[in-house]
Amino acid sequence: MNVMKIASIITAAILTMYVVVVLLQVWASVMSWATFIKLTITSVVLIVAVFGLALLYREYVEEKQMKKENYLD
């Protein structure tokens, strides 16, 4: 499976869970606001990390493929 596709699935799952938590927090206040802010920061960090690692991996694979096909010296 393509790395970017996996990263997109993971990101979509994180975002979906986060949206549910946001709606619960706004309507029912299920956790303290300090915990909610920590969860928000954690979600952002996870999304950035997943896409960052996927982009790094994709660049590595593309460069390796280009070297294999003699596009790069």
C-alpha positions in Angstrom: 0.0 0.0 0.0 1.2 3.5 -0.8 2.8 5.3 2.1 0.9 8.5 1.5 -2.4 6.6 1.3 -1.6 5.0 4.7 -0.7 8.4 6.1 -4.0 9.9 4.8 -6.0 7.0 6.5 -4.2 7.5 9.8 -4.7 11.3 9.6 -8.4 10.9 8.7 -8.9 8.6 11.7 -7.2 11.0 14.1 -9.2 13.9 12.7 -12.5 11.9 13.0 -11.8 11.0 16.6 -10.8 14.6 17.4 -14.0 16.0 15.9 -16.1 13.6 18.0 -14.2 14.7 21.1 -14.6 18.4 20.2 -18.4 17.9 19.8 -18.6 16.1 23.1 -16.5 18.8 24.8 -18.6 21.6 23.4 -22.0 20.1 24.2 -21.3 18.0 27.3 -18.0 19.2 28.7 -16.7 15.6 29.3 -13.2 16.6 30.4 -11.4 19.6 31.8 -10.4 22.4 29.4 -6.7 21.8 30.3 -7.0 18.2 29.2 -8.8 19.2 26.1 -6.1 21.7 25.1 -3.5 18.9 25.7 -5.5 16.6 23.5 -5.7 19.3 20.8 -1.9 19.8 20.9 -1.3 16.1 20.8 -3.6 15.6 17.8 -1.8 18.4 15.9 1.6 16.9 16.7 0.5 13.4 15.6 -0.9 14.7 12.3 2.2 16.7 11.5 4.5 13.8 12.5 2.6 11.2 10.4 2.6 13.4 7.3 6.1 14.5 7.8 7.4 11.0 8.1 5.3 9.9 5.1 6.8 12.8 3.0 10.3 11.9 4.1 9.8 8.3 3.2 8.3 9.2 -0.1 11.2 11.4 -1.0 13.6 8.7 0.0 11.8 6.1 -2.2 11.5 8.4 -5.2 15.2 9.4 -5.0 16.2 5.7 -4.7 14.0 4.9 -7.8 15.5 7.8 -9.8 19.0 6.6 -8.9 18.1 3.1 -10.0 16.8 4.4 -13.3 20.0 6.6 -13.8 18.1 9.9 -13.6 20.4 11.0 -10.8 24.2 10.6 -10.8 
